[in-house]
Amino acid sequence: MFSKILNNRRFRMGSFATVLTVIFVAALIILNMIVSAVSNRYPVQIDLTTDKIYGLSDETIEYLKGLEKEVDIYVLATEDGFSSASDYFLQAKETIKKFPQYTSKVDLSFVDMAKDPSFESKYASYNIGTRDIIVECGSKIQIVKTSDLFTLQYDSSTGYSYIQGSRTDEAITSAIMNVTSDYTPKVTLLTAHSSFDATSFVSLLEQNSFEVITQDLLLEDIDPEAEVAILFAPSQDLDEDQLKKLDAFLDNDGQKGRSLLYFASASQPAMPAMEAFLSEWGIVMEDATVYETDYSRIYNYSPLYSIVDFVNEEILEDPSGYMLMPTARVMDTSFTERDGKTVEVLQKFGPEARAIPNDAGEDYNIEDAEAYAWPALVLSTLEKSAGKVNESGVAVLKSQVIVSASAASCESGLLSSNTFVNGKYYLNLINSVVGRDVSYSVTDKVLDTNTLVMTNTQILGIAAVFVIVIPAALLVWGIVVFMRRRHK
């Protein structure tokens, strides 16, 4: 009986077909696994979009091919979780996945912190959140915030920002350049009479490969190895000894190459000694507060929260962003060039901003205040001949004093804001001061929003092909095959 079944032609044909089907399905599964593995490591996918929005720029590809150090990229979300936020996040995910395809030096992982709490504890000292990206090379780490992946447009009428374009290629490449660099600038935070909480500002610098130390200007000299000294809104005037320390730091034994970044505040009292020091650099501090009367330039309905203009647009790669300067002190410049010093306004308030004296009474009429586009950020540079010509034919040593009108512009919420570019701007400013070029610029990628327009006839024709013609053809072909096999 069993032998008859085995010798039965239909059984043999059916068994053969079943085996072929199993082999075919298994081959498809194996092929799919191979293709998936290869596509994750090598650029085998074809980007058919008009502007190649899912690919890397030629400059990035060339840089990756020459990368010599091992780099780990951790995306703090699952693949589906990361891309589910919007089409731009999907584009960002596909772009990030291209990095390990052009070099074996980059390893990419998507991390679900909810399932791996030990991972989050490893980076507990960093301000990380869902969809942020960690770029790590040895002991050097940089956090790429999700807002860094996109060009944002602020809508003053709603107070919200929306994504205008993607700069994922640029942001990740810049982070890789940063963590693989052998140069780590040292910055010192001076605590003389200052109660400002600079924790977030320090974190911003440390997360971007700066070495940050804290020094008490009352008790010690400024570290000569520090390239930048930062002083936040002292509440008392500096004495002669402290000012001499600032002068000595900026002079650097005649070698210059040092910078002071000073943040003022409208709440500071008059400080004759510190103000005299700044006036020597062409920067004049007024005992007044900036009051914005143009309501299209304020935030949170407060005239003390002013949006400023970029005068120098080279510092920020995206000058269309918005910078907020809350509770700012009025300042001005006293000269443009004098005694080897050159003064440049980097940011300014709007032309309708007014200066309210800090001793003004409740009956003060705002219309009596002077309206002017007051400087919001000023750079004063002292240049000195080095006595010998360098490779570029220029023999100059220089030190710089930079003054911001608003210490509050460095508060935690603004440095990490998706709406304002305060954190990005100050980071780029300090990078430019120390001569570290970690910026990398490629064209923003904007998702094509054009729609395919078809007539009703075209829609019905396509539907007929896929719903009627193709299924009918397959049905006829199946019947023919069945009938031929039955009559054999």
C-alpha positions in Angstrom: 0.0 0.0 0.0 2.7 2.4 1.0 4.8 1.5 -2.0 1.8 2.2 -4.3 1.4 5.7 -2.7 5.1 6.4 -3.3 4.8 5.2 -6.9 1.7 7.2 -7.5 2.4 9.9 -10.2 0.3 12.6 -8.5 2.0 12.0 -5.2 5.5 12.2 -6.8 4.6 15.3 -8.7 3.0 16.9 -5.7 5.9 16.0 -3.5 8.4 17.4 -6.0 6.4 20.7 -6.2 6.3 20.9 -2.4 10.0 20.4 -2.2 10.6 23.0 -4.9 8.4 25.4 -3.1 10.2 24.9 0.3 13.6 25.3 -1.4 12.4 28.5 -3.2 10.9 30.0 0.0 14.1 29.1 1.9 16.2 30.6 -0.8 14.2 33.8 -0.7 14.6 34.1 3.1 18.3 33.5 2.9 18.7 36.0 0.0 16.7 38.6 2.0 19.0 38.1 5.0 22.1 38.4 2.8 20.7 41.5 1.1 19.7 43.1 4.4 23.2 42.5 5.9 25.0 43.8 2.9 22.8 46.9 2.6 23.5 47.8 6.2 27.2 47.7 5.6 27.6 48.7 1.9 25.9 51.4 -0.2 23.8 49.1 -2.4 20.6 51.0 -2.1 19.7 53.4 -4.9 18.4 56.9 -4.0 15.9 57.8 -6.7 14.8 61.1 -5.2 15.5 64.3 -7.2 18.1 65.8 -4.9 19.4 62.5 -3.4 18.0 63.5 0.0 18.7 60.1 1.5 22.4 60.0 0.6 25.6 61.5 1.8 27.4 64.3 0.0 30.5 63.6 -2.0 32.6 65.6 0.5 31.4 63.4 3.4 32.0 60.2 1.5 35.6 61.3 0.7 36.2 62.2 4.4 34.8 58.9 5.6 37.0 56.9 3.3 40.1 58.5 4.9 38.9 58.1 8.5 41.6 56.4 10.6 40.0 56.3 14.1 37.3 54.0 15.4 34.0 55.9 15.9 30.8 54.6 17.6 27.5 56.3 16.8 24.6 55.5 19.2 21.1 56.7 18.2 19.0 56.8 21.3 15.8 55.2 19.9 14.8 52.1 18.0 14.8 52.5 14.2 11.0 52.6 14.0 10.8 54.9 17.1 13.3 57.4 15.6 11.7 57.6 12.2 8.1 57.7 13.3 8.1 61.3 14.4 7.9 62.7 10.8 9.2 62.3 7.3 12.2 64.4 8.2 13.2 62.0 11.0 12.8 59.1 8.5 15.2 61.0 6.1 17.6 61.6 9.0 17.6 57.9 10.0 18.3 56.8 6.4 21.1 59.3 6.2 22.7 58.2 9.5 22.6 54.6 8.3 24.8 55.5 5.3 27.8 56.5 7.5 29.0 52.9 8.2 28.5 51.9 4.6 31.5 54.0 3.5 34.0 53.1 6.2 34.6 50.1 8.5 35.7 52.6 11.1 32.2 53.7 12.0 29.9 51.4 14.0 26.2 52.4 14.3 23.8 51.2 16.9 20.1 52.0 17.7 19.6 51.9 21.5 16.3 51.5 23.3 17.1 53.1 26.6 13.9 51.8 28.1 15.2 48.2 27.6 18.8 49.0 28.4 18.9 51.3 31.5 22.6 50.5 32.0 23.4 52.3 28.8 21.8 55.5 30.0 23.6 55.3 33.4 26.9 55.1 31.5 26.2 58.6 30.1 24.4 59.9 33.1 26.6 63.0 33.2 25.5 64.1 29.8 22.2 65.8 29.0 20.8 63.1 26.7 17.2 62.4 25.6 15.2 60.3 23.2 16.4 60.5 19.6 19.6 62.3 20.6 22.8 60.8 19.1 26.1 60.0 20.9 29.2 60.1 18.8 32.2 58.6 20.6 35.8 58.0 19.8 37.9 56.7 22.7 37.4 59.0 25.7 35.9 61.9 23.5 32.2 62.2 23.3 29.9 64.6 21.5 26.1 64.7 21.9 24.2 65.6 18.8 20.8 66.8 19.8 17.8 66.1 17.5 17.5 69.8 16.9 21.0 69.8 15.5 19.9 67.5 12.7 17.5 70.1 11.2 17.3 73.7 10.1 14.5 75.2 12.1 12.3 78.1 11.2 10.8 80.2 14.1 7.2 81.5 13.7 6.9 84.6 15.8 3.2 84.6 15.5 2.8 81.2 17.2 6.0 81.0 19.2 6.8 77.6 17.7 9.5 76.3 15.3 9.0 74.0 12.4 11.6 72.0 10.4 12.6 73.7 7.2 15.3 71.4 6.1 17.7 68.5 7.1 21.3 69.0 7.9 21.9 65.5 9.3 24.9 64.9 7.0 26.6 68.1 8.2 25.8 67.5 11.9 27.1 63.9 12.2 30.2 64.6 10.1 31.1 67.6 12.2 30.7 65.5 15.4 32.9 62.8 13.9 35.5 65.4 13.0 35.3 66.8 16.5 35.8 63.6 18.5 38.6 62.3 16.2 40.6 65.5 16.5 43.7 65.4 18.7 43.2 69.1 19.7 41.3 69.7 23.0 41.1 73.5 23.8 41.1 74.4 27.5 38.6 76.9 28.8 38.6 78.4 32.3 35.4 79.6 34.1 36.2 82.4 36.4 34.0 82.6 39.6 34.9 86.1 40.8 31.7 87.5 42.5 29.5 85.6 40.1 26.5 83.6 41.3 25.3 82.7 37.8 24.6 79.0 37.3 26.9 78.1 34.4 26.4 74.3 34.7 24.6 74.0 31.3 27.2 76.2 29.6 30.0 74.1 31.0 28.2 70.9 29.9 27.8 72.4 26.4 31.5 72.9 26.1 32.5 69.5 27.6 30.1 67.7 25.3 31.9 69.3 22.4 35.4 68.3 23.4 36.5 71.3 25.4 38.4 70.9 28.7 36.7 73.1 31.2 38.3 74.1 34.5 36.9 76.4 37.2 39.1 79.1 38.9 38.5 81.7 41.6 39.9 84.9 40.3 40.1 86.2 43.9 42.6 83.5 44.9 44.6 82.3 41.9 46.1 83.4 38.6 44.4 82.4 35.4 45.8 79.1 34.0 48.3 80.1 31.3 47.3 77.0 29.3 43.7 78.1 29.0 42.9 79.7 25.7 39.6 81.3 26.8 38.5 82.7 30.1 34.8 83.2 30.8 33.3 85.5 33.3 29.5 85.6 34.0 27.9 88.8 35.4 29.9 89.5 38.6 27.7 91.1 41.2 30.6 93.2 42.6 33.2 95.2 40.9 36.6 93.6 40.3 39.6 95.1 42.2 42.9 96.2 40.8 44.6 92.8 41.4 41.9 90.9 39.6 42.0 93.2 36.6 45.8 92.8 36.4 45.2 89.0 36.2 42.9 89.6 33.3 45.5 91.8 31.6 48.3 89.3 32.2 46.2 86.5 30.8 45.3 88.4 27.6 48.9 89.5 27.1 50.3 85.9 27.6 53.9 87.0 28.1 53.6 89.1 24.9 52.4 86.1 22.8 48.7 87.0 22.9 46.5 84.2 21.6 44.1 84.5 24.5 40.4 85.5 24.7 38.1 86.8 27.5 34.3 86.2 27.1 32.4 88.4 29.4 28.6 88.2 30.0 26.8 91.3 31.4 23.4 91.5 32.9 20.8 94.2 33.5 20.7 93.3 37.1 24.4 94.2 37.8 25.2 97.3 39.7 27.5 100.0 38.3 31.1 98.6 38.3 33.5 101.5 37.5 36.7 99.4 37.5 35.4 96.6 35.2 33.7 99.1 33.0 37.0 101.1 32.7 38.8 97.9 31.7 36.2 97.2 29.0 36.3 100.8 27.7 40.0 100.4 27.0 38.8 97.7 24.5 36.3 100.1 23.0 33.2 98.6 24.7 31.1 101.0 26.8 28.6 99.6 29.4 25.6 101.7 30.2 23.6 101.6 33.5 20.4 100.7 31.6 18.3 97.8 30.4 17.2 97.0 26.8 13.5 97.3 26.3 12.1 96.1 23.0 9.1 98.0 21.7 8.8 96.1 18.4 6.5 93.2 19.5 7.5 91.1 16.5 10.9 90.8 18.1 10.0 89.7 21.6 9.4 86.3 23.2 6.8 85.2 25.7 5.1 88.6 25.5 8.0 90.2 27.5 9.7 93.3 26.1 12.8 92.3 28.1 13.2 89.1 26.0 14.5 90.4 22.8 15.4 88.6 19.5 18.6 90.0 18.0 20.0 90.3 14.5 23.3 88.7 13.3 25.6 91.4 11.9 28.4 88.9 11.3 26.8 85.9 9.6 30.0 83.8 9.3 29.9 82.4 12.9 26.7 80.5 12.6 26.2 78.1 9.7 22.4 78.9 9.8 22.0 82.7 10.1 18.3 82.3 9.6 18.0 81.0 13.2 16.8 83.1 16.1 19.0 84.3 19.1 17.3 85.4 22.3 18.9 88.0 24.6 16.8 88.2 27.8 17.2 91.0 30.4 20.1 92.5 28.5 22.3 95.4 29.6 22.7 98.3 27.3 26.2 98.7 25.8 27.8 100.5 22.9 31.1 100.9 21.2 33.4 103.9 21.6 35.6 103.4 18.5 36.1 101.1 15.6 39.9 101.1 15.4 42.4 102.6 17.9 45.8 101.6 19.4 45.9 98.3 17.5 42.4 97.3 18.6 39.6 96.7 16.2 36.0 96.6 17.4 33.2 94.7 15.6 29.5 94.3 16.4 28.6 90.7 16.0 24.9 91.0 17.0 22.5 93.9 17.5 19.0 94.6 18.9 16.3 95.9 16.7 16.1 99.6 15.7 13.1 100.2 18.1 14.9 98.8 21.1 15.0 101.4 23.9 17.4 102.0 26.8 15.6 102.3 30.2 17.8 103.7 33.0 18.1 101.2 35.8 17.2 103.9 38.3 14.0 104.9 36.4 11.0 105.3 38.6 7.5 103.7 38.1 6.3 106.9 36.4 9.1 106.7 33.7 7.7 107.2 30.2 9.1 104.6 27.8 8.6 107.1 24.9 11.3 109.3 26.5 13.9 106.5 26.2 16.4 106.5 23.4 15.6 104.1 20.6 18.6 102.5 18.9 19.9 99.2 17.5 22.1 98.7 20.5 25.0 96.1 20.2 24.1 92.8 21.7 27.5 91.1 21.2 30.8 92.9 20.6 34.2 91.5 19.6 37.3 93.6 20.3 40.6 92.3 18.8 44.1 93.5 19.7 46.6 92.8 17.1 50.4 92.9 17.5 53.2 92.4 15.0 55.0 89.1 15.7 58.3 90.3 14.2 58.4 87.5 11.6 56.3 86.5 8.6 54.4 83.2 8.7 53.3 81.0 5.8 50.4 83.3 4.8 52.6 86.3 4.8 51.0 87.8 7.9 52.9 88.3 11.1 50.3 89.1 13.7 49.6 88.0 17.3 46.2 88.8 18.7 44.0 88.6 21.8 40.3 89.2 22.0 37.7 90.5 24.4 34.1 89.5 23.7 31.1 91.0 25.6 27.6 89.7 25.5 24.8 92.0 26.8 22.9 89.0 28.3 24.2 86.4 30.8 20.6 85.0 30.7 21.2 84.1 27.1 23.2 81.1 28.5 20.5 79.8 30.8 19.8 76.0 30.5 16.5 76.3 28.6 17.9 78.5 25.9 21.1 76.5 25.4 19.1 73.3 24.7 16.2 75.1 23.0 14.8 73.8 19.7 13.4 77.3 19.0 16.5 79.4 19.5 20.2 78.9 18.4 21.9 80.3 21.5 23.8 77.1 22.3 24.9 76.6 18.7 26.0 80.2 18.3 28.1 80.4 21.5 29.7 77.1 20.7 30.6 78.2 17.2 31.8 81.5 18.5 34.3 79.8 21.0 35.4 77.4 18.3 36.2 80.3 16.0 38.0 82.1 18.8 40.4 79.1 19.4 40.8 78.5 15.7 39.1 75.1 15.8 37.3 74.5 12.6 34.8 71.7 13.3 32.1 73.0 11.2 31.2 71.2 8.1 28.8 72.7 5.6 26.7 70.9 3.0 23.5 72.0 1.4 20.4 71.5 3.5 18.1 68.8 2.2 14.5 69.8 1.8 11.9 67.0 1.4 10.1 67.4 -2.0 6.5 68.2 -1.2 5.3 68.1 -4.9 2.4 65.8 -5.4 1.6 63.6 -8.4 -1.4 65.0 -10.2 -3.5 62.5 -12.2 -6.9 62.8 -14.0 -9.8 60.5 -13.1 -9.3 58.6 -16.3 -5.7 57.9 -15.4 -6.6 56.8 -11.9 -9.3 54.4 -13.2 -6.9 53.1 -15.8 -4.2 52.3 -13.2 -6.8 50.7 -10.9 -8.2 48.6 -13.7 -4.7 47.2 -14.5 -3.8 46.2 -11.0 -7.3 45.2 -9.8 -8.7 43.5 -12.9 -6.3 42.9 -15.7 -3.3 41.4 -13.7 -5.4 39.2 -11.4 -7.5 38.0 -14.4 -4.3 37.1 -16.3 -3.0 35.2 -13.4 -6.3 33.3 -13.0 -6.4 32.3 -16.7 -2.7 31.2 -16.6 -3.5 29.1 -13.4 -6.5 27.4 -15.1 -4.5 26.6 -18.2 -1.6 25.0 -16.2 -4.1 23.0 -14.1 -6.0 21.7 -17.2 -2.8 20.7 -19.0 -1.4 18.8 -16.0 -4.8 17.1 -15.4 -4.9 15.6 -18.9 -1.3 14.4 -19.0 
